[in-house]
């Protein structure tokens, strides 16, 4: 699923890169692109322009960190959720139920964030790169340039916003999954 969605992510990030207020002359007066005209007039125009400028490969720029992020997310989310539940029950701190599911979901959100944020940062930087800029020669180069320029903390820029996305999603989805299993007679995981 993540691989198929890369072109939409590219377009979204390109629009976000240029965000700002337009003046009467059609140029941005605020934001990173202040003084310049928007690169794209609409979402369909963005897809078309990126394709014409960069070809099919341009639509999938950043696919490697996207796939790494997807794999890290899948591994971190469910393993940390399950292990948190197991340890809380084993230590006698909490019993199986909604409270434990919510707590384990919050922990899974933090673990998933720690595991995926570097790949997310690299993905975003590569996708935001302007055509012909060649700031990064690929994901590994982006990783090392980010660490060199911003330190290891640079890989975690935007972490709070990411957690505010992961946290509520996990707190809703994982306990609902548990409750659905219980209602179907499958029991909690």
C-alpha positions in Angstrom: 0.0 0.0 0.0 2.7 2.5 0.9 4.5 2.0 -2.4 1.4 2.7 -4.4 0.8 5.9 -2.5 4.3 7.4 -3.0 3.1 9.7 -5.9 0.4 11.2 -3.7 2.9 11.8 -0.9 5.3 13.5 -3.4 2.6 15.9 -4.5 1.4 16.6 -0.9 5.0 17.3 0.3 5.7 19.5 -2.8 2.5 21.6 -2.0 3.5 21.8 1.7 7.0 23.0 0.7 5.5 26.0 -1.1 2.8 26.8 1.4 2.2 30.5 1.8 -0.1 33.5 1.1 -0.4 34.6 -2.5 -0.2 38.3 -3.3 -2.2 40.1 -6.0 0.6 39.5 -8.5 0.2 35.7 -8.1 3.5 35.3 -6.2 3.9 34.0 -2.6 4.3 36.8 -0.1 4.9 34.4 2.8 6.5 31.0 3.3 9.6 29.3 1.9 8.7 30.3 -1.7 8.1 34.0 -1.0 8.7 36.0 -4.1 8.0 33.0 -6.4 4.9 31.8 -8.3 3.4 28.5 -7.2 4.9 25.6 -9.1 1.5 23.9 -9.5 -2.0 25.3 -10.2 -3.8 22.3 -8.9 -3.3 18.7 -7.7 -3.8 17.2 -11.2 -1.4 19.9 -12.6 1.2 18.8 -9.9 1.0 15.2 -11.0 1.3 16.2 -14.7 4.2 18.6 -14.1 6.2 16.3 -11.9 5.7 13.5 -14.5 6.8 15.8 -17.4 9.8 17.1 -15.5 11.1 13.9 -14.0 9.3 11.1 -15.7 7.8 8.0 -14.0 10.8 7.8 -11.6 10.0 11.4 -10.4 6.6 10.2 -9.2 8.3 7.6 -7.0 11.2 9.6 -5.7 11.6 8.7 -2.0 10.1 5.2 -2.4 13.0 3.6 -0.5 12.6 5.5 2.8 8.8 5.2 2.4 9.2 1.4 2.3 11.7 1.4 5.2 9.2 3.5 7.2 6.3 1.1 6.4 8.4 -1.9 7.5 9.6 -0.2 10.7 6.0 0.9 11.5 4.6 -2.6 11.1 7.3 -4.2 13.2 7.3 -1.5 15.9 3.6 -1.0 16.3 2.3 -4.5 16.9 5.4 -5.9 18.7 5.6 -3.1 21.2 1.8 -3.2 21.7 1.8 -6.9 22.4 5.0 -6.8 24.5 3.6 -4.0 26.7 0.4 -5.9 27.3 2.4 -9.1 28.1 4.7 -7.3 30.6 1.9 -5.3 32.4 0.0 -8.6 32.9 3.0 -10.6 33.9 4.1 -8.0 36.4 0.5 -7.8 37.8 0.4 -4.0 37.1 -2.7 -4.2 34.9 -5.3 -6.8 33.8 -6.5 -7.4 30.3 -9.1 -4.8 29.3 -9.7 -1.4 27.8 -7.3 0.4 30.2 -4.4 -1.9 29.4 -5.2 -1.7 25.7 -5.2 2.1 25.8 -1.9 2.2 27.8 -0.2 -0.3 25.4 -1.4 1.8 22.5 0.2 4.9 23.9 3.5 3.0 24.4 3.2 1.5 20.9 2.8 5.1 19.5 6.1 6.2 21.2 8.0 3.1 20.1 6.7 3.4 16.6 7.6 7.1 16.5 11.2 6.4 17.6 11.5 3.6 15.0 10.0 5.5 12.1 10.8 9.2 12.5 14.3 9.0 10.9 12.9 7.3 7.8 10.0 9.8 7.7 12.4 12.8 7.9 14.6 11.3 5.1 11.5 10.6 3.0 10.2 14.1 3.4 13.5 15.8 2.6 14.0 13.7 -0.5 10.5 14.3 -1.7 10.7 18.0 -1.0 13.9 18.4 -3.0 13.4 20.7 -6.0 13.9 19.4 -9.5 17.6 19.7 -10.3 18.6 20.6 -6.8 20.5 17.4 -6.1 20.9 18.2 -2.4 20.8 14.5 -1.6 22.1 11.6 -3.7 19.7 9.1 -2.1 18.4 8.0 1.3 21.8 7.1 2.8 23.3 10.4 1.7 20.3 12.3 3.1 20.7 10.4 6.4 24.4 11.3 6.8 23.9 14.9 5.6 21.1 15.4 8.1 23.2 14.0 11.0 26.2 16.1 9.9 24.2 19.3 9.6 21.6 18.9 12.4 23.0 16.2 14.7 21.1 13.1 15.5 18.2 15.2 16.8 17.7 16.4 13.2 16.4 13.0 12.3 13.6 13.5 14.9 12.5 17.0 13.8 8.7 17.1 13.8 8.4 14.2 16.3 5.7 15.8 18.4 3.5 16.3 15.4 4.1 12.7 14.3 3.2 11.4 17.7 0.0 13.6 17.7 -0.8 11.6 14.5 0.2 8.2 15.7 -1.0 8.4 19.3 -4.7 9.0 18.7 -4.8 6.6 15.8 -3.3 3.8 17.9 -5.5 4.6 20.9 -8.6 4.3 18.8 -7.6 1.5 16.4 -5.9 -1.0 18.7 -8.4 -1.1 21.5 -11.3 -1.2 18.9 -9.5 -4.2 17.3 -9.3 -5.9 20.8 -13.0 -5.2 21.5 -14.0 -6.5 18.0 -12.1 -9.7 18.7 -13.8 -10.0 22.1 -17.3 -9.5 20.6 -16.6 -12.2 18.0 -15.6 -14.6 20.7 -11.9 -14.6 19.8 -10.7 -13.1 23.0 -8.1 -10.5 23.6 -4.7 -10.9 21.9 
